[in-house]
Amino acid sequence: MIPTLVIAAVLGAVVGAVARLLVPAPVKGGCGANIALGMVGALLGSVLFRLLGGAGFTGLNLYSFFVALVGAVAFLLIYRALAR
């Protein structure tokens, strides 16, 4: 269980950092915020992909990275729209 959490945190940090590069948003925070953004992105992306008939987050692979990134970018776009 601990290795899974560590992998999720590392993937979350990378996804969060990439999403912030793609969609600059007025969200402050460091590595912890990037990890949270990546994890929220994985959840949101998984829900979105499942609603569209695809597979959600499936583990540590390129497809899951893409799912999490789409979710994180969607989350940042929604946040930015609501923050105005």
Backbone bond lengths (Angstrom), bond angles and torsions (degrees), N, CA, C in turn:
res aa  C-N    CA-C-N  psi(-1)  N-CA   C-N-CA  omega(-1)  CA-C   N-CA-C  phi
1 M - - - 1.446 - - 1.528 111.24 -
2 I 1.310 118.53 -42.53 1.468 121.95 -179.92 1.532 110.84 -62.76
3 P 1.349 119.20 -45.37 1.466 117.93 177.87 1.528 112.56 -59.95
4 T 1.325 117.96 -36.24 1.457 121.35 177.82 1.515 111.03 -63.12
5 L 1.316 117.46 -42.39 1.464 121.33 178.60 1.520 111.46 -65.49
6 V 1.314 116.73 -38.16 1.468 120.51 178.39 1.529 109.97 -66.14
7 I 1.319 116.84 -44.00 1.467 120.57 178.28 1.524 110.14 -62.87
8 A 1.327 117.18 -42.76 1.466 120.98 178.70 1.524 110.92 -62.65
9 A 1.326 117.48 -39.30 1.461 121.04 179.19 1.524 111.33 -67.17
10 V 1.319 116.73 -42.08 1.472 120.41 179.52 1.528 109.95 -66.41
11 L 1.320 117.13 -46.88 1.461 120.37 177.99 1.525 110.13 -62.06
12 G 1.323 117.38 -40.69 1.462 121.64 177.76 1.511 112.37 -61.15
13 A 1.323 116.78 -41.35 1.471 120.32 179.20 1.520 111.10 -64.63
14 V 1.313 116.97 -42.83 1.469 120.42 -179.54 1.527 110.40 -67.19
15 V 1.325 116.27 -46.26 1.465 120.39 179.51 1.525 110.29 -62.27
16 G 1.320 117.22 -44.35 1.461 120.65 179.16 1.514 112.55 -61.11
17 A 1.315 116.82 -41.39 1.466 120.62 179.43 1.530 111.11 -65.95
18 V 1.320 117.03 -43.41 1.462 120.43 179.72 1.536 110.21 -66.00
19 A 1.325 116.85 -41.51 1.468 120.34 179.43 1.524 110.92 -62.62
20 R 1.324 117.59 -39.39 1.463 120.49 178.22 1.525 111.68 -67.69
21 L 1.312 117.46 -29.73 1.463 120.09 175.09 1.528 111.08 -70.53
22 L 1.332 116.47 -37.15 1.452 121.23 -178.87 1.529 112.70 -75.92
23 V 1.334 116.47 -36.96 1.466 121.56 -177.65 1.523 108.28 -130.64
24 P 1.321 116.97 90.85 1.464 118.04 176.66 1.528 109.50 -62.68
25 A 1.297 116.37 130.10 1.463 121.39 -178.05 1.521 109.22 -135.51
26 P 1.310 116.41 155.91 1.464 119.94 -179.85 1.526 113.08 -77.37
27 V 1.316 116.69 43.01 1.452 121.61 179.34 1.513 107.90 -100.82
28 K 1.307 116.29 123.29 1.464 119.72 179.97 1.528 108.87 -96.29
29 G 1.285 115.56 153.62 1.453 119.58 178.08 1.509 109.74 143.23
30 G 1.278 115.69 163.09 1.455 120.97 -178.07 1.510 111.60 -107.07
31 C 1.297 114.61 -134.27 1.454 121.74 -175.66 1.530 111.55 -62.49
32 G 1.321 116.85 -39.79 1.468 120.40 179.25 1.513 111.88 -61.47
33 A 1.328 116.47 -40.36 1.462 120.44 178.14 1.530 110.43 -67.42
34 N 1.329 117.54 -37.34 1.462 120.64 177.38 1.529 110.87 -65.12
35 I 1.320 116.95 -41.12 1.462 120.62 178.05 1.528 109.99 -62.10
36 A 1.332 116.11 -46.48 1.468 120.32 179.70 1.525 110.47 -62.33
37 L 1.328 116.82 -43.15 1.461 121.07 178.82 1.527 110.77 -60.64
38 G 1.312 116.91 -44.38 1.465 120.78 178.84 1.516 112.59 -63.64
39 M 1.319 117.34 -39.69 1.463 120.53 179.47 1.527 111.36 -70.44
40 V 1.332 116.73 -41.80 1.465 120.08 175.26 1.530 109.13 -62.78
41 G 1.319 116.06 -40.21 1.457 120.43 177.76 1.517 112.13 -61.24
42 A 1.314 117.35 -40.94 1.460 121.03 178.33 1.529 110.46 -62.94
43 L 1.316 116.64 -42.41 1.464 120.19 178.03 1.525 111.46 -65.34
44 L 1.325 116.64 -50.27 1.458 121.07 -178.36 1.531 110.85 -64.43
45 G 1.322 116.68 -43.98 1.457 120.07 177.94 1.513 112.18 -61.57
46 S 1.314 116.26 -40.65 1.457 120.76 179.48 1.525 110.64 -62.71
47 V 1.331 116.57 -43.44 1.465 120.51 178.29 1.527 110.16 -64.11
48 L 1.335 116.90 -45.97 1.465 120.50 -179.66 1.528 111.77 -60.58
49 F 1.328 116.36 -46.00 1.464 119.75 -178.13 1.529 111.36 -66.44
50 R 1.328 116.92 -36.37 1.465 119.70 178.53 1.522 111.04 -68.80
51 L 1.337 117.08 -37.30 1.468 120.48 176.97 1.521 111.47 -63.80
52 L 1.323 116.35 -30.82 1.458 121.15 179.34 1.523 112.71 -87.19
53 G 1.336 117.13 3.21 1.453 121.55 176.02 1.513 115.51 92.79
54 G 1.321 117.39 5.19 1.462 120.67 179.44 1.515 111.77 -98.01
55 A 1.294 114.85 -174.63 1.463 120.95 176.22 1.517 108.36 -88.04
56 G 1.296 116.18 147.03 1.455 120.84 177.37 1.515 110.62 -87.53
57 F 1.311 116.65 -150.11 1.458 123.82 178.94 1.515 108.34 -63.82
58 T 1.334 117.37 124.24 1.468 120.39 -173.93 1.521 114.27 -116.41
59 G 1.303 118.83 2.04 1.459 120.93 -179.69 1.511 111.04 132.13
60 L 1.303 115.99 -158.96 1.456 121.38 -177.51 1.526 109.80 -89.24
61 N 1.327 116.05 88.94 1.457 121.79 178.32 1.523 108.95 -154.81
62 L 1.311 117.09 173.78 1.458 122.34 -176.49 1.529 112.07 -65.55
63 Y 1.320 116.65 -38.16 1.460 120.29 178.17 1.528 111.05 -61.14
64 S 1.318 117.50 -45.30 1.462 121.04 179.30 1.524 111.11 -65.42
65 F 1.321 116.79 -35.71 1.466 120.40 175.48 1.526 109.34 -60.24
66 F 1.332 117.09 -44.46 1.462 122.11 179.03 1.526 110.77 -63.56
67 V 1.330 117.97 -44.74 1.467 122.26 178.54 1.525 110.07 -59.26
68 A 1.328 116.85 -47.49 1.463 121.09 -179.62 1.528 110.90 -64.98
69 L 1.317 117.09 -38.99 1.461 120.51 179.93 1.533 111.16 -65.84
70 V 1.311 117.23 -43.32 1.469 120.47 177.16 1.528 109.66 -60.68
71 G 1.320 117.23 -43.44 1.460 120.76 178.77 1.518 112.40 -64.65
72 A 1.326 117.23 -41.83 1.467 120.91 -179.79 1.523 111.23 -66.76
73 V 1.331 117.01 -40.39 1.470 120.35 177.58 1.528 109.46 -65.51
74 A 1.331 117.61 -42.67 1.469 120.82 177.86 1.524 110.27 -60.99
75 F 1.320 116.88 -42.84 1.462 121.22 179.19 1.532 110.91 -62.02
76 L 1.332 117.40 -44.33 1.451 120.45 179.04 1.515 111.93 -64.92
77 L 1.328 117.86 -38.78 1.461 120.55 178.00 1.533 111.42 -64.91
78 I 1.318 115.69 -41.79 1.469 119.72 176.80 1.519 110.89 -64.69
79 Y 1.322 116.15 -44.25 1.470 120.39 179.33 1.522 110.69 -60.76
80 R 1.328 116.77 -45.87 1.455 121.12 -178.78 1.530 111.23 -63.22
81 A 1.342 116.78 -38.93 1.468 120.44 179.16 1.533 111.10 -67.08
82 L 1.314 117.39 -37.39 1.465 120.59 -179.34 1.531 112.58 -78.96
83 A 1.332 116.84 -23.49 1.467 120.35 -177.26 1.522 112.55 -77.50
84 R 1.301 117.37 -13.24 1.476 120.65 -179.17 1.468 112.23 -73.56
